[in-house]
Amino acid sequence: MDDRRQTIVNARIITPDELIDNGSVIVVDGRIKAVTQGRVDGATIDARGCYVSPGFIDLHVHGGAGHDFMDNDVEGFLGIARFHARHGTTAMTPTTLSSGQQALLDTLTTYNRAAPLNRDGAQFLGVHIEGPYFAMTQKGAQDPRYIKPPDEKEYRAILEHSDKIVRWSIAPEMPGALELGRLLKGKGIIPSIAHTDATYEEVVKAFESGYTHMTHFYSAMSGIMRRNGYRYAGVIESGYLIDDMTVEVIADGIHVPPPLLRLVYKIKGPRRTALVTDAMRGAGLPPGETVLGRRDDGTKVVVADGVAWLPDRSAFAGSVATADRLVRTVIQEAGIPLMDAVRMITATPAEIMGVDKGRIRPGSDADLVIFDENIDIRYTIIGGRIIYDANA
């Protein structure tokens, strides 16, 4: 089979503007050459009436299939990428957890070793650092041993160590966080609001300092609060009120239940909302005990009822979702239309990251996924190559 050319026929194609029935997609040298209605000659894949969508882009993922990126193991990186590709993910940002400086530097080094070898899994778009500059009151499952205010000497050393950091999640009310946000923005890195007890007024200042995105919206962030009898808007209200703020939601139906998924969709809309898995190593494994973060020094958690928990059930500890589950959940449980659901895991995250992905149109990267009415993945194609074939 010629990997330089793929022709998909008999497809329902989801483009940025329309759904094309009985469509064909021609791919040459890893890019989309043409999108047309009707059948063309030389078919490589007969979609048999299934949907052809841009590949799913996961902006927040820690692991899967028994691996965590902070294990700092090259094969673990590659195993996570392969696992999520089987569920329609064609690109991802490997995500860290709050840790000591050396452990984080080791993860960044491992990323550099693994990325050139990642030929059979979801592409890596760069590293998303989550923590350790968080509010202890909103730590969630983050390891409290490492949570602290921004340390300028530390974060400058981390930034000097790697040019692959694309996003950093921080509590913006912490001392020094606004300065860090401005520094990151100047380097083309997205400062993101997370694990925070900020007020609306603090979020506005953060937005003006470059914090234009919110990490796992609703999870580990303040809502309306009372101080000395007065009510204050929190981070959640700020996400709604600041029109240009983008948000991401863990759309497993558990972290953010269907009524709130509908509310996010109604207020923020599909162009300001991205779906993310926040998947940890337990994704793809049977229920039971596992570890969040580094295998030898992470937090013990329990996977049960379709989600990861701290052992005392006091908080969720990441998800075990995959990208196809997210799309299925927002369509079937939250009633969000297919075209918008797909946009929230393709074009919108691509726009947030500033990458030429997430759309089926001539000239774009040929990262594609073929799925049926139940969002069961039939094929995953990355750069024009078939990475996963459910029939194989």
N, C-alpha and C positions, 0 to 999 in steps of 0.2 A: 504494500500500500504506500502511495506517495504522501508522506507527511506534509509536503509543501502545499498540497491542494486537497481541500475537503469540499464536498458538495452535499448540502442537506436539502432534502425535498420533502413534499407532503407534510409541511409544518404549519403550525399556527405561530407566527412570529410576533414577538412583543418588541416593537420599536419604541423610540421615545414618544411618538405621537399617535400610534395606532396599532391595532392588532390586524395582521395580515393573514387571512385564511388561505390555505393551499399555497403557501409561500415556499421560496427556495433561498438559501444563503450559500454564496460561493466564497470560499476562503482560499487565499493564495499567500504563501510565505508568511503565515502567522497573522495576517490581517484580513479583514472583511473586504472582499473585492466588489461584491454586488448583493443587493437584496431585491428580490423580485416576486411578483405574484405569478403562480403557475409553475409547472414542472420544467426543469432544465435537464439536459442530457448529462450522463456521466455521474449518476448519483453515487455517493459514498455511503450516506446514511439516509435511510427512509424513516422519517420521524413518525410515520403512521398516524398522523393527525395529532400528535403531541405538541405541546408548547415548546418553542425555542426562545429562550430568554438570555439576556446578558448573564455572564457568570456572577454568582453571588460574591459580594465583598464583605468580609467580616472585619470590622474595625477594632474588635476587642475580643481576644481569645487567648486563653492561658495554656490550653492543652487539650488532650483527648487520647483515647486508646491506650491509657496507662502512662502517658508521658506528660510532663510539664516543661515549659520552656526553661524554667529556672533549675531544672536538673542539670543544665549546662552540658548536655550530651548531644553530639551532632546527630546521631541516629534518632534520638528523641525528637529533635526539630523536624527531621524528615518524616518520621512516623506521624506526627501531628498533621503535617501538611498533606500526607497521603490520605489519612483518615477523613479529614474534612472535605477533601476533594470528592470523595465518594458520596458526599451529601450536598454537592453542588457548589461548594466554595471554590472559587478560582483565584482569589487573592485575599490576603489577610495581613494584619499587623500583629505579630507576636507581642504578647503583653507580659510584663513583669508584675511582681507584687512587692510590697514594702519589705525591704531587706537591708542588710549591711552593705556598705559601699563595695567591698570586694566581690560579694556575690553578684551584685548588679554588673560590675565591670566584667566578671566572668561570663555572664549571659550575653553581654554585648560582643565579647570576643567570640563566643560560640556562634552567635548569629553570623559573624563574618566568615566563619569556617563553613557553616552549613549552607548559606545562601547560594554559593556557586554550585553546590551539589544537588540542589532541589529541582530535579527535572521531572519528577513524577507526582508532584503534589501541588497544592495551592501556592501561588507565588507569594513571596514575602515583600511587603511594601515598605518595610522599615519597622523599627521597634517603638512600641507604645510603653512608656514607663508609667506605672501606676503606683504612686507613693514615692517615698515615705512621708511626704510633707502634707499630713492630714490632720483633721480634728479628731482627738481621741474619742470624743463623744459620738462620733459617726464612723468609728473604725470598722464596723461590720465584722467580716472575717479576716481583715488585715491583721498581721501579727503586731501586737502592741509593743513588743520589744524594740521595734524600729521606728515607730511613729514619732515625728518631731517637727518643729518648724523648719523652713528652708535654711540650709547651711551653705553659704555662698562658696566657701572653699571646696566643699564636697561637690556641689552641683557643677561648678566650673571644671573640676577635674573629670567629672563624668562626661561633660560635653566635649572636653578636649580628647577624651578617650575614643569617641565614636562619632562618625558623621552619618550614622544610620538611624538616629533618633528622629522620629517624625511627629511625636506627640508626647506630652507629659501631663498626667492628671494630678491636680494639686487642689488643696483647700485654699481659696483665694483670700480668706480672712486672716490667715496665718501671717505673723510678722515676716516681712521680706518677700511675700508671695507676689505682690504687684511688680516689684523690681524684677523678680524672676520671670514673670509673664512677659514683661517688655523685652527682656533679653532673649527669651525663646522666640517671640514673634519676630524679632530682628534677624534671627537665624533661620527663619522659615519653618520653625517647629510650632505645632499647634498647642497652646496652653489650654487645658481642659479642666472644668470645674468638677470636683469629686470629693466624696467623703468629707462633707462640709456642713457647718452650722451657720453659714453666712446669712445676713439679712439682705433684703432687696437693695438697700443703699450700698452695701459692700459688693454685691454682684454687679451693680451698675459701674462702680469704679473698676472692677475686674474686667468687665467687658471693654471699657475704655482702654485698658492696659493689654488687651489682646486675647482675653479669655472668651472666645466666640463659640465654644462647644461645651456641652454638659455630658459627663460620663454617666452611664447607666442611670438615666433620668428616673426619679422617684426612689431609687435605691441609695441608702446612706447619704441622704441630704435633708436639710430642714424644710418644713412647710410652715404654715402660719404658727407663730409662737407668741407667748405672752410674757412680758417682762414688767413687773411692777404694775400690773393691771392693764397695760397698754398692749395692743396687738401689733405685730410686725409681720410683714410679708417675708417669706423665706426664699430659699433657692428654687423650690418648685414653682411658686408664683412668679418668680423672676424669669424662669424659663419661658413661661407663657407670655409675660408682659413685654419682654425684649424681642421684638419681631425677628431680628436677624440672628438671634441665638439659635444654633442648631442643637439638637438633642439626639441621644441614642437610647433605645429601650431594649431591655432583655425580654424579648417577646415570646417567652416560653409559656405564657398564660399563668405563671405562678409568681415570678418576681413582680410582674405588672399584670394584674388580672384583666380579663376582657373589657369590663366597663372602663377601666383607666386607659387601656389601649385605644378604645374608641374616643375617649376624651383627648388624648394626645393627638390622635389623627384629626379630630374635629378642629382643634385650636392651632396646632403647629402645622398640620398638613404634611403631605408626603414629600415636599421639597425641603422641609426642615427637620425631618425625622428619619433616622437610620435604625435599622434592626441589627442587633448584635447578639452573639451567643453568650459571651462571657464564659465560655466553656472551660472547665478544668479537666484534670486528667481522667476523671470518672466518666466523661462522655464516651459512650460506646462500650462501657463495661457493665456487668450486672450490678444490682444494688448491693450495698455493703460498705465496709470501712475503707477509706482511702486517705490520701494526703493532699492538701492544698499547698502549693508551693514546692520547694525543694524536697526531693524524696527523703533525704536523710535528716532534714531539719525543719520540715514544714509543719503545718497545722493539721492535726487529725480531724477528719470530717466523716460524715456518714451520708451516703447516697440513698435516698428513699423517696418514694412518691414523685419521681421524675425531677428531683432537684437535689443539690448538695446542701447539707446542714452542718452547723457546728454540733458536736455531740450532745449538748444540752438542749438543742432545738431553739436556742435563743436568737439565731440569725441564720439566714441563708449563707452559704459558703461558695458561691459561684454556681453556675448552671451546668447541666449535662446536655444542653440542647445542641442541635446541629442546625445549619442554616435552613435546610428544607423544613424542619419542624417549625421554625419561626414563621416562614411564609404560610405554612398550613394553618398555624394557630391564628394569625391575624385575619386570614380569610374565613376559616370555618368557625372560629369562636368569637371573633370581634366584628365580623361582617364587613371587613375592609375589601374594596374591589380588587380583583386580581392585578390590574394594571398598576394601581397605586401600591399594592403590597410588594410587587416586584421592584418598582422604582425605589422603595425604601431600603432595598438590600442590593441595589445595583447603581443606578445613576446618582442617587443622593449621597451615599458614602464615597463614590468616586469624586463628586464635586467637593465634598468636605476635605478630601485628601489632595485634591488637585491633580488627579491622574486621568489619563485618556482611556478610561475603561467605563463599563456600566451602560453602554449603549450599543445597539445593533445598527450600524450605519457604515457605509463605505469609508475605509481608511482607519477605522478603529481596530484596536486589538481584538483578535478572534478568540475571546474568552467567552464560552457559551455553555449553557446547560439545557438539556432537553428533559422535560418532565411531563407526567400525565396529569389528569384532572385532580388526583389526590396529592399532587406535588411529590410523587415518588420519582426519584432521579433515574433516568434511563441512560444518559450520557453526560459526561463532563469533558469539555474540550478547553484546553489552555494553550494559547498561542497557536491555534490550529491543529494541535495534537490531541488525539483521543486519550485522555488520562484514565477515564473510567467508563466501562461499558457493562451495564447490568446484565446483558445477555452473554457476556464472555465467560 
